[in-house]
Amino acid sequence: MNREFMALTQDKLRDLQMEARAEGVRLGELRKINKDFANAYRFRRMTVFYKEPFKLRLESEVQGQRLIYILNGGQKLVIAPRQRIREDVSNSPGKKQTPMDFGFFTPSLARRFDVKFLREERENGVLYLVFELQWNYGDDDARHIVWIDPERRYSARRVWYSRTGRYRARFEYKDPVEAAPGIWIPSKIEVYNVDQRFGGRTVNTNIRVNQGLDDRLFSI
């Protein structure tokens, strides 16, 4: 089934840059997902840089202080005032942010999952293919159910279960924009906790793809 899922990835995407803005954040509801997840929403604005495969840079500013998060393969680096924290996450897929968090899959990411087709669903006239995903490496056996739009090849919905099978959160990826011919990126992401209560929304703007981002952005 990985072959069928691979056909639904954004295989034309090489890199991406966008501005992300958090809206309507309810920290109390987000803490029901987990503490780290809630803390991430304290950064109300950030610039996102992504480059295949598995290179991510997030830049934000909080109270005049610049914060930088870099993921390059299996290495993660967080730079904050008077702090420089480096971590090896090569065997911990759950500690990495990937295109899945932004509502799409690339071929390099799809290869990291065991994939099981569940069903077809039609919602508001749109056909979705529903898959179950589990990491095929590392120490994280969390399970994700994703709803893929086969025409635009983005994930319209994702439900996250913990390694013990406990329901953690639901993500709704909305209003996709065609950033380049055939490359669709969701411009809104909403998160709901185990009680199905709204926790916050991320709005992505100024989405640009395949600019040839410099590898030095992701140096660790």
C-alpha positions in Angstrom: 0.0 0.0 0.0 3.0 2.3 0.3 3.1 2.6 -3.5 -0.5 3.8 -3.6 0.2 6.3 -0.8 3.4 7.5 -2.5 1.2 8.5 -5.5 -0.6 11.0 -3.2 2.6 12.8 -2.1 3.7 16.3 -3.1 6.6 14.9 -5.3 7.2 18.2 -7.0 8.0 20.1 -3.8 11.7 20.7 -3.2 11.5 23.5 -0.6 8.9 25.8 1.1 8.9 29.1 2.9 5.9 30.7 4.6 4.7 33.0 7.4 2.7 31.3 10.1 0.4 33.1 12.5 -1.4 31.6 15.5 -5.0 32.7 16.2 -7.6 32.0 18.8 -5.2 30.1 21.0 -6.7 28.4 24.1 -3.7 27.2 26.1 -5.9 25.3 28.6 -7.4 23.2 25.9 -4.0 22.6 24.2 -2.5 21.4 27.5 -4.9 18.5 27.4 -2.9 17.3 24.4 0.4 17.7 26.1 2.5 20.5 27.7 5.0 20.7 24.9 2.3 21.1 22.3 0.7 24.0 24.3 4.1 25.7 24.6 4.6 25.6 20.9 1.5 27.8 20.4 3.1 30.5 22.6 5.0 31.6 19.4 2.2 33.6 17.8 4.2 34.4 14.6 7.0 32.6 12.9 8.8 32.1 9.6 8.9 28.5 8.3 11.6 27.2 6.0 11.5 23.6 4.8 13.8 21.8 2.4 13.7 18.2 1.3 14.6 15.9 2.9 13.9 16.6 6.5 15.4 20.1 6.8 13.3 22.6 8.8 14.0 26.0 10.3 11.5 28.0 12.4 12.2 31.6 13.3 10.2 33.5 15.9 10.5 36.5 18.2 9.1 36.7 21.7 9.3 39.9 23.7 12.1 41.1 21.5 14.1 37.9 21.8 14.9 35.8 18.7 14.2 32.1 18.8 15.4 29.6 16.2 14.5 25.9 15.8 16.5 23.8 13.3 16.0 20.2 12.3 18.5 18.7 9.9 18.0 15.0 9.4 18.4 13.4 12.8 19.8 16.5 14.5 17.8 19.2 16.3 19.0 22.5 17.5 17.2 25.2 19.5 18.8 28.6 19.8 17.4 31.0 22.4 18.9 33.8 24.5 21.9 32.4 26.3 20.9 28.9 25.2 21.9 26.5 22.5 20.3 23.1 22.9 21.3 20.3 20.6 19.6 16.9 20.5 20.0 13.7 18.5 16.5 12.7 17.4 17.5 10.3 14.6 15.7 7.5 16.4 12.7 9.6 17.7 10.4 10.5 14.8 7.8 11.9 17.3 10.3 14.6 18.2 10.6 15.9 14.7 8.3 18.3 12.9 7.7 17.1 9.3 5.5 18.1 6.4 2.8 15.9 8.0 2.3 18.7 10.6 1.7 21.2 7.8 -0.8 19.0 6.0 1.0 17.3 3.2 3.4 14.4 2.6 6.6 14.2 0.5 8.0 11.0 -0.9 10.9 11.0 1.6 8.4 11.2 4.5 6.0 8.6 3.1 8.8 6.1 3.1 9.1 6.4 6.8 5.6 5.0 7.4 3.9 1.6 7.3 0.7 2.4 5.5 -2.7 0.7 5.6 -5.7 1.8 3.5 -8.9 2.0 5.5 -11.7 3.4 3.4 -13.0 6.0 1.1 -15.1 8.9 2.4 -17.0 11.6 0.7 -17.6 14.9 2.5 -19.1 18.1 1.0 -18.8 16.5 -2.4 -15.1 15.8 -2.1 -13.7 12.2 -2.1 -11.1 11.5 0.5 -8.9 8.4 0.9 -8.4 7.4 4.5 -5.1 5.7 5.6 -3.6 4.6 8.9 0.1 5.4 9.3 2.7 4.2 11.8 6.4 5.0 11.8 8.4 2.1 10.5 11.5 3.0 12.5 12.6 4.5 15.8 11.0 4.6 19.3 7.6 6.2 18.5 4.8 3.8 17.8 2.1 6.5 17.6 -0.7 6.0 15.1 -2.1 8.6 12.7 -5.3 8.4 10.6 -5.1 10.8 7.7 -7.7 11.9 5.1 -6.0 12.6 1.8 -7.6 14.6 -1.1 -6.3 12.6 -4.1 -6.8 15.4 -6.5 -4.8 18.1 -4.7 -2.7 15.6 -2.7 -2.9 17.2 0.7 -4.1 15.9 4.1 -7.5 17.5 4.9 -7.6 15.8 8.4 -5.4 13.9 10.8 -6.2 12.1 14.0 -3.3 11.4 16.3 -3.3 8.5 18.8 -0.6 8.0 21.4 1.7 4.9 21.6 -0.8 3.4 24.0 -3.7 3.9 21.7 -5.1 6.9 23.5 -6.8 9.6 21.4 -4.6 12.7 21.5 -5.8 15.3 19.0 -7.5 16.0 15.7 -6.1 18.4 13.1 -8.2 20.0 10.3 -6.2 21.3 7.3 -8.2 23.9 5.4 -8.3 26.3 2.5 -5.4 24.8 0.5 -3.7 27.2 -1.9 -1.8 26.2 -5.1 1.6 27.6 -4.3 2.9 26.4 -7.7 1.3 24.3 -10.4 0.2 21.0 -8.8 1.5 21.9 -5.4 -1.3 22.5 -2.8 -0.5 23.7 0.7 -3.2 24.2 3.4 -3.4 27.8 4.5 -5.2 27.1 7.8 -4.7 24.4 10.4 -7.1 23.9 13.3 -6.4 21.7 16.3 -9.0 20.0 18.6 -8.2 18.1 21.8 -9.5 14.8 23.1 -12.7 16.5 24.2 -13.1 17.8 20.6 -12.6 21.3 21.9 -10.9 23.9 19.7 -7.4 24.7 20.8 -6.1 27.1 18.2 -5.6 27.9 14.6 -2.5 28.5 12.5 -2.8 30.7 9.4 -0.1 30.3 6.8 0.5 33.2 4.4 3.0 34.2 1.7 3.5 30.5 0.8 6.4 30.1 -1.7 7.8 26.8 -3.0 10.9 25.7 -4.9 12.9 28.9 -4.5 16.2 27.0 -4.0 16.6 27.7 -0.3 20.3 27.8 0.8 21.4 24.8 2.8 23.2 27.2 5.2 19.8 28.0 6.7 19.7 24.6 8.2 23.3 24.3 9.4 23.7 22.8 12.9 
